[in-house]
Amino acid sequence: MKKSELQKARAAYEPKLPGVLKGNVKVVSGRPTKSVADEAEIQKLFPNTYGLPELTFESSSEKVSASKAINVGVILSGGQAPGGHNVISGLFDGIKKINEESRLYGFLMGPGGFVDHQYIELTADIIKEYRNTGGFDIIGSGRTKLEKIEQFDKGLEILKKLNIDALVIIGGDDSNTNAAVLAEYYKSINAGVQVIGCPKTIDGDLKNDLIETSFGFDTATKVYSELIGNIQRDCNSARKYYHFIKLMGRSASHIALECALQTQPTLCIISEEVEAKEMSLDDVVEEIVNTIIDRSKNGMNFGTVLIPEGLIEFIPAVKKLIAELNDLLAAKASEFASKHHGEQRQWVLENLSCDNAKVYASLPEGVARQLTLDRDPHGNVQVSLIETEKLLSEMVGNRLRVLKKEGKYNGKFSPQHHFFGYEGRCADPSNFDADYCYSLGFNAACLINSGVTGYMSSVRNLTKNAEEWIAGGIPVTMMMNMEKRHGEMKPVIQKALVNLKGNPFRIFSELREKCAKGVEFVYPGPIQFFGPSEVCDQPTLTLKYEHE
């Protein structure tokens, strides 16, 4: 594999590890846990893995006898996130520290490879090629859901054949929910296989007090912020365009908020605030229009507008519509599919409740159509297919034309559209993500060596020097609640939304009036790997402000 000079230098980087994991460790059990909601239902579904204690690793001076070799399987599940390769590298080094004869197997192309028995052994030579690199290409990823007993049993066959003692699933909230279900099943049948999860998603919505951030969020937001900064530099140079920039983040606005803190755009819409204020689509448009009019009075017919990918689902009226659409299309999928393309809109209108039919009818035909496209594996609208940035700019343009005719606006409005998604998912990890991910993997090996199952690898105290990071594990069930999926209530990890009372949002709120009126743009520039710590090793502003 031919490598650039940067790749060669990056391969030599040695990720920092929490001090506690460098020597012998002992496990300290904390308080028993309970789920974040729906306790009775979650406990009933997870009788063998519910209520387990939090675990923390501490340094031990006791002489540790040699441990037996352990064989571990690893799965990359769901969308890519920077740092996945370092999780696997840390896991590899961790099990080799336990015993040099330990072996690591990677299941190919996600959970599907586990079920179909597609795997490779990950050797030192293979791992060496992927340390500190982006992407998931070492073994690939996939979105097959692990939810059926037949899948669990089929996977168990290959685990037994390879004498695998533990399975590590690296994924987001749904993937780790699957890990919890798998751990419960294997425990219930005494399969003798541990299941450990690692928190991955660039969206940043897999977190709580003990999972301070999901890996990949740091790198992705820094990549997007560099691109936004570049656009803002162009924007401030040409002074003639409004750039509507949609950012990934289907279920929460963490990416948009972090990028706003880093770049200080003209406007940033936060979905959670839109929902809390019960704003309509017209209200959102009016907010943008008013800002554009005010800026035009000062000769500024340019700016940037950041839009979360999932905004449309947070507008209360549209959210109700989507919920009914999800149920309708889950129950009558074949009937809908049998209709000709031109008949489907009318069919939907005839099958919706009166209020939701009115909302559906009011949407532009293209957006209405996008709301009825194929659902994702969880039965939800694929919001990434909805061109919210174009919808908003079109509605803003229409409103400004009306106001111009009325003599209330005499500026110019020329929109440009962007969607930043894939640009950040496979970037080389920042130093923070390289260190954090390596620590998560190494820590997962320690959890395996402790004999536990149904836990998620947890490394926290992340705003401190890596030496001071706290390592341990939390039961996945403590993060769960019940949500509707494909028309049925299912146990899932509760998504963490932007806290409108938290420090990151408060600081953003204090900045935005000034940003809306002037040119307070910040240009973060590219991620730096080498140089002073204050340039290279800093966590996201979100994480920093949450710890203030």
C-alpha positions, 0 to 999 in steps of 0.5 A: 500500500503506497502511503503519503508522507503524512500517512507515514508520519501518522502511522508512527504516532503513539496514542496516549493511554489513561495512566491507570491502564498502563500497568496492572488494574483492579476492578472497583464496582460502583452502585447498581444501575437502572435504566433511564426510563421504562424501568419495569419494561427494560428489566423484564426484557433484560433479566440477566443483565439489568441492574449491574453496577458501574465499573471503574479500573484502578491501578493495582500493586498486586502481582498478577499471575499470567492470564490465559489467552483469550480469543476475541471477535470484533464488529464495526457496525453502522456508519463510519466514524473517525477512529474506528481503526484505533479502537481495534488497534487498542483492543488488539494491544490490550488482549496481547498484553493479557496474553501474547497468544490471544487472537483477534478476529474481525467479522467482515462488513458488519453484523452480516459477516458475523451471521454469515461467518465471513471473517479474517484473523487480524494479525500484527501486520494487518493492524500496523497498516491501519493505526491512526487512519480514518475509515472502517476499511480494515474489515468494513461495516454494515447495517444488518440488525442483530435482533433475531434468535436465529441470527444469534444462534448462527453467530454462536456457531462461528464463535464456538468454532473459533473458540471466541470468548468475547465479542466487541461491537463498535457502533452507535445507539442502535448497534449497542442496543443490539449488543445488549440484546445479544449479551442478554441472550447469550447469558440466558443460554449460558453460551459462555460468550461476553459481549462488550460495546464501544460508543461510536457516532459522529452525531454526538447523541450517544452520551451521558454522565459516564459516556462523555462523548462518542468517538468520531464527533471530535474529528468530524466536527473539526473537518466540517468546521474547516469547510464552513470556515473556508466557505465563510472566507469566500463568503466574506470575500465575494460578499454576494451569497447566502450559503445554506449548509446542512450538517449531519445529525439526524436525531440531535443538533450536536454537530450543528451546535459544535460547528457554530461554536467553532465558526460563528456563522450568521445563523445556526438553527438548533432543532431542539430549540425549534421544538421547545418553542413549538415553531412552525416551518414558517416561523423558522423561515421568518427568523432567517428572513428577518436576519437577511433584511436587517443585514441588507440595510447595512449592505451585507447581502451575504452570510452562512446558515447552518441547518441540522440534518434532522430539523424537519422532524423537530418541527412539531406539526411535521413531527406528528405527520412523520409519526403517523406516516411511519405507522401508516407505511409500516402497516400498509407498505404493499398497498402504498407501493402498488400505487402509481407514482402519481397516485401515491400523494393522493393515497397518502392524503386520503389515509392521514388524519385531517390535521396531518393531511393539511400539513402534508398538503402544504409541503412542496411536492418534492419534500412531501415525496421525500417523506414517503421514500423507503424507510431506514432499517428502523422504520424511520424517515431517511432525513438525509434524503430530505433537502432541507437546505434547499427547502428553506432557501426556496421558502426564504426566497419566496418570502423575500420576493413578496416583501420586495414587491411590498417595498419592505426589502430592497436587498439581493438574495443569492443562495448556495447549497451544501450538505456536509456528511461523507466529508467527515465520516472517514477522516484521519482521526484528530489526536483526541480521537486517536487517543480516545479510540485507542483507550476505548479499545484497550479498555474493552480488553480489560473489561473482557479480562474482568469477565463481564458482559453487557457493558459499554467501554467508558473512558471519561474525564476527557478534558484533562490530560490523557494520563488522568482519564478515568477508565471503566464500564457501564451496563448498556441497559442503564442507557435504555428506554422504550421507543416505537420502531416499525409500529412496535415498542422496542428497547433502545438506547435513549438518544442524548439531545442538545441540552437547552439549559447547558453551557454549550447552548448558553454560550452559543445563545450569547454569541448569535445576536452579534453574529447575525448582525455582523461578520464575526466569522471564525476560520478554524483551519485544518486539523493539526496532528503535530505541534503544541498541545493547545493546537493539536490535542484539544477536545471539542468546545462542547466537551470543554464547556460541558465541564466548566 
